[in-house]
Amino acid sequence: MPSRKIKATFVMPCLNESRTLPKLLEECNEVFTEDALADWEILLADNGSTDGSREIARKHGARVVDIPRKGYGSAVHGGIIAAETTWVAYADADGTYSPRDAVKLLHSAVKYDADLAMGSRITGTIHKGAMPLSHRYLGTPVLSLLIRLLYGICITDCNSGIRCLKKESFVKWRIKSRGMEFASAILIKAANHEANIIEEPVMLRRDLKGRTPHLRAWHDGMRHLLVVLAGAPWLFWYSGITMLLLSVATAIPCIWGPFKVTPWFGIFGAHTMAVSITIGFFGSLCFNMAQLIYVRAPSRRPIPDLAFRLLNIPEGLLFWLLVSCAATFGAAVFYLFYRWYLADFGGINFIKLAMFAVYFAVVPTSLIMGVFHAHLDKRVDV
């Protein structure tokens, strides 16, 4: 242990927690006084409480900062920025996390010089009734697995509400999320900055009976998922490219098809073309989503050369691509209508050409329009 104590801040995001604060603050003062490594300041990041939470915090020696912008992430972000120490730990003000775990995370962060020390409820202790089964065995594990696979960081609990970090590193990450998805956003930003992230088991205590939780499971879960996927454009890029190649590979033989494999089974006919169009449609959707994400949020991975070229295609070439696309589609429609006219608007056996016209309208056209959309998005803030 060093001869001089380091300085640390314990941030508690708070919105109307007057029922839990007195006991929690007493516990904090007791635990932090015993810590031989650090001198702790308790900081309440209040998000608009109207039940006397601020007064209770001041009474127990905590510093209070008002965070006017609503949201869990806003409160945590504002509290960390208001901290005046190198190390900052934070945990919910509802008493579900123990201050002893904040001390534990700080000690580990200092020992391993970590930018972020995560508390894991999954590998720690979860009191009976403290976490819904859907969160424990579905939501948190699935999101954590996605983050491990997409960002290469070894964590088991992406939604943990107790963590310790270096303020200097946090400022560099420039996190914009302000809702519950802040918990995942901080991990993604840390990973993109190649931060040193560690994890320690922690305890989750049962919530106070009768307390109204701020978490909205499906709403906030979806926001977490969106943040995780938005930081991984390569997932959409390579899945889109794969589907597009598969679509082309199944569409080309349809030019000469259909082929009879058995008297009752054929391939590369209208049905195969319909499948090809469907695959191409979803491929183009993924492809275009990747393009838009690359415009807005470059990731830690290098942007694929093709994506870079498409995002920086000369505007003159883009113009002629759009004109050619419209002209080709218009010519195909005119030709179909002309053949129908020659048949006196009766029935014509023109299914193959019609299917290829639909293919062109759905796949190449949507790709070109996706590039056009990405270029429009680049000019939105001009």
Stockholm file with secondary structure:
# STOCKHOLM 1.0

chainA/1-382         MPSRKIKATFVMPCLNESRTLPKLLEECNEVFTEDALADWEILLADNGSTDGSREIARKHGARVVDIPRKGYGSAVHGGIIAAETTWVAYADADGTYSPRDAVKLLHSAVKYDADLAMGSRITGTIHKGAMPLSHRYLGTPVLSLLIRLLYGICITDCNSGIRCLKKESFVKWRIKSRGMEFASAILIKAANHEANIIEEPVMLRRDLKGRTPHLRAWHDGMRHLLVVLAGAPWLFWYSGITMLLLSVATAIPCIWGPFKVTPWFGIFGAHTMAVSITIGFFGSLCFNMAQLIYVRAPSRRPIPDLAFRLLNIPEGLLFWLLVSCAATFGAAVFYLFYRWYLADFGGINFIKLAMFAVYFAVVPTSLIMGVFHAHLDKRVDV
#=GR chainA/1-382 SS CCSSCEEEEEEEEESSCTTTHHHHHHHHHHHHHHCSSEEEEEEEEESSCCSSHHHHHHHTTCEEEECCSCSHHHHHHHHHHHCCSSEEEECCTTSCBCHHHHHHHHHHHHHHTCSEEEEEEEEEEECTTSSCHHIIIIIHHHHHHHHHHHHCCCCSCTTCSCEEEEHHHHHHHCCCCCSTTHHHHHHHHHHHTTCCEEEEEEEECCCCTTCCCSCCHHHHHHHHHHHHHHTCHHHHHHHHHHHHHHHHHHHGGGGTCCEEEETTEEESSHHHHHHHHHHHHHHHHHHHHHHHHHHHCCCSSCCCHHHHHHHTCCHHHHHHHHHHHHHHHHHHHHHHHHHHHHTTTCCCCCHHHHHHHHHHHHTHHHHHHHHHHHHHHHTTTC
#=GC SS_cons         CCSSCEEEEEEEEESSCTTTHHHHHHHHHHHHHHCSSEEEEEEEEESSCCSSHHHHHHHTTCEEEECCSCSHHHHHHHHHHHCCSSEEEECCTTSCBCHHHHHHHHHHHHHHTCSEEEEEEEEEEECTTSSCHHIIIIIHHHHHHHHHHHHCCCCSCTTCSCEEEEHHHHHHHCCCCCSTTHHHHHHHHHHHTTCCEEEEEEEECCCCTTCCCSCCHHHHHHHHHHHHHHTCHHHHHHHHHHHHHHHHHHHGGGGTCCEEEETTEEESSHHHHHHHHHHHHHHHHHHHHHHHHHHHCCCSSCCCHHHHHHHTCCHHHHHHHHHHHHHHHHHHHHHHHHHHHHTTTCCCCCHHHHHHHHHHHHTHHHHHHHHHHHHHHHTTTC
//
